Amino acid sequence: MIVYDALWEVWKMASARLKEKLKELPDAPGVYIMRDANGVVVYVGKAKSLRQRVRSYFQDESRLAPKTAAQMRVVEELEWIVVSSAVEALVLESNLIKEYNPKYNIMLRDDKHYPYLAVTLPEEYPRLTMVRSVKKDGSRCFGPYVSSSAMKLTEKLLRDIFPLRTCSNQTFARQKRPCLNYHIGRCLGPCTGKVDKAKYREMCDQVVLFLEGKSSSIISDLQEQMRRASDELRFEDAAALRDRIRAVELVQSRQYMDAGTDNRDVIAVALQDDLAAAQIFFVREGKVVGREHFFLDNRGGAGKEKVLAAFIIQYYSGVDFIPPEICLNCEAEDMPQLGEWLTGRRGGKVSLQVPKIGEKKRLVELVRNNAGLVLLRELEERAYKDAAGGAALDELQQILGLARAPWRIECFDNSHWQGTYTVSAMVTFLGGKPAKSLYRHMRIKGETNGDDYMAMREAVARRLGWGISQREQMKNGELKPEEAPMAEWPDLLVIDGGKGQLAVAVELLETLQLDIPVIGLAERDEWIFMPHQNEPIILPKSNQALQLLQRVRDEAHRFGVSYQRRLREKGQKESALDNIPGIGSVRRGALLRAFGSLEQIMAASVEELALVDGMNRRAAEELFAYLHRQ
């Protein structure tokens, strides 16, 4: 009790000292910095009027929000910096938050780890390269890419279309003859003077246009170049340009979501507990060309307006391209100052708006729904990882080399009876637990005669088809996210079987260009097979990751066998009607439609049987006698 009283007195003295300092606060825009007893910065804020804003913190604790009250209990030092405008305050606040990483500020999580694609324009012969941070060296940077696989796919497409050099500056400086990339048409050979500098620079400008989403401009430019080459009888050059045009058009054709004719970003945030999710869709030339999501620590419990403003500042501080229009799902704090700051960074007018009607409103709603879904999933993963079962998912991630713990696992297993009644079952586990609402069974349509590969190909193809269809319906506004359970791809696809069954699934995924991790689990030895690897992964039976995979596979087997057994029993019962005199296919169908099953037909009286369409009294009596005699 004595210790508690002493601490209370110290806190009261500190509070009194801070309140005395409030008298010195100027009525001017600026940034304020709050520190704890150890001098550690716990909060940085901005204000149009430092006097009014900072004084609002120093009032009775019962009038403060719970998290603000918790923040103020540790604050013992206060300082401020006066600036000339609210926009300067916004920029300074952003810089100080990055420098100090205060506990109670809204922080974009792990943004320093997200990769960017950079075109090194200051170099004599620029390259396309991946960087982890944006430097003010004249390079054009695009990103950040939350998904490294999405970035690598973009990089691969660009290298296929635009043969820029890939060698480092050191290698380039000492290169004496063209490398292999030149001989296979993947580089123009600038290291040995094989390309005109102006022509190479023109290609680099086209890469920048492509990454800005202006692919129509690229096509027009390439078509003009092709026409000139043809007129000058440079038919090889014209053919190469024609192939490049086709490649750009192919990539452009994949952007199927129309959102008008302008360039804009669409941003929405969702909040729960101390976490926020921000989703951003990139619209270029009226097409949604990509999307990303980010998580923000919101330990101070700020509202949507403040979180949205914090995200805009932190995100657009690190990107190279800012569109002229940004649509939001709600008003952001200090929107006029944000717009002024963005306009300064872009070098042209930037409009921030909250659409109320029309196509923009529809797109904002779609982005908002996506933000809510990714937030819910992240919270579910957090909760499960706190439990013991999360360790198995983490271990599975390490063993398989996955980018993240496989929260959603889907498993396929086939079943047949002597080559007939072939079925496939798909079960889904979320966080290591069965999600039975996402289970699906399929009656294999083709004649497989027990061919497991053929059955697996049809089952996986149907699952992927559902996902592609539901995603397209969502983007067209025909389905809401909660109405599209198959639109979300699994974090891991498990195929019951060895190399052969796995190869079938891999072939389908590669054909559809879907980046979904997939493995095969051979039931006999419990070996794990990875795509394009000859040797299996062999784990001890006690390994918890293997045990999780076994539970998923066994559940798929149980679900599939039970469905196959029901089909077989139903078929056997229905076949009992096949050889009854006077009962052909028409009457058999009518009876089954009327009563639903063989059991109900047997329980019916002669009078009830006679009332069925196509039946009469004599046929009903014969059927009744036959069934009960059998």
Number of C-alpha atoms within 10 A of each C-alpha: 6 7 8 9 10 11 12 12 12 12 17 12 13 17 18 13 14 17 15 10 13 17 10 9 18 15 14 18 23 26 26 21 21 21 19 17 12 10 12 15 21 20 24 24 21 25 22 21 17 22 18 15 17 19 13 10 15 16 11 9 14 8 11 15 13 13 15 17 18 14 19 20 13 16 23 20 19 19 13 17 16 20 16 11 14 23 23 18 23 25 18 19 23 18 15 17 21 13 9 13 16 19 18 20 21 28 23 21 13 11 19 12 13 15 21 24 24 24 22 18 18 12 11 11 18 20 21 25 16 16 17 15 18 21 12 8 9 11 19 21 26 22 20 24 21 18 13 14 12 13 19 14 13 15 16 12 14 19 17 16 19 22 20 25 23 16 17 10 13 8 11 16 11 9 14 10 12 16 16 11 16 17 11 9 13 18 23 21 22 19 20 14 11 13 13 12 13 10 9 20 16 12 18 22 13 20 22 20 15 18 22 20 22 17 22 15 14 22 21 12 14 20 17 13 16 21 15 14 17 15 11 10 11 13 13 11 14 21 14 13 21 17 12 19 20 13 18 21 15 11 14 17 9 10 14 13 14 17 18 15 11 14 21 25 21 27 28 25 28 24 21 13 11 14 20 31 28 26 23 23 21 21 26 24 20 17 21 23 19 14 16 16 20 20 23 22 19 22 18 21 22 19 14 19 16 16 26 25 19 22 23 17 18 19 15 15 16 18 16 18 15 20 20 18 18 21 22 24 23 16 16 22 16 16 15 14 17 23 19 18 20 24 17 13 16 16 11 13 15 21 18 22 17 17 17 11 8 8 13 17 17 17 23 24 20 21 24 22 19 22 25 21 16 19 24 16 15 17 15 15 19 13 12 19 18 11 10 8 16 19 17 22 22 17 16 21 18 14 13 17 11 14 13 12 22 23 24 21 24 25 28 27 27 28 26 22 14 9 13 15 22 27 24 27 26 26 27 24 22 20 23 21 16 18 14 11 9 14 16 16 19 19 18 20 12 10 13 16 15 17 13 19 18 16 28 26 18 19 25 22 17 13 17 18 15 15 18 17 13 22 21 15 16 18 18 16 14 11 14 18 20 11 11 16 15 19 21 13 19 20 19 20 22 25 29 24 25 21 20 13 21 26 21 19 25 22 13 16 18 11 9 13 10 12 13 13 21 23 24 26 26 19 14 8 9 21 19 24 25 21 16 10 9 9 10 17 14 12 15 11 11 8 12 17 21 22 16 18 21 17 15 24 25 17 21 26 22 15 20 25 21 13 19 25 16 12 16 17 11 13 12 12 14 16 13 12 21 12 9 14 11 14 19 12 11 11 17 19 15 15 23 16 11 16 17 12 14 18 11 12 18 17 14 13 12 19 12 14 23 18 14 17 13 13 18 14 14 12 18 21 15 15 22 18 13 14 15 9 7 6
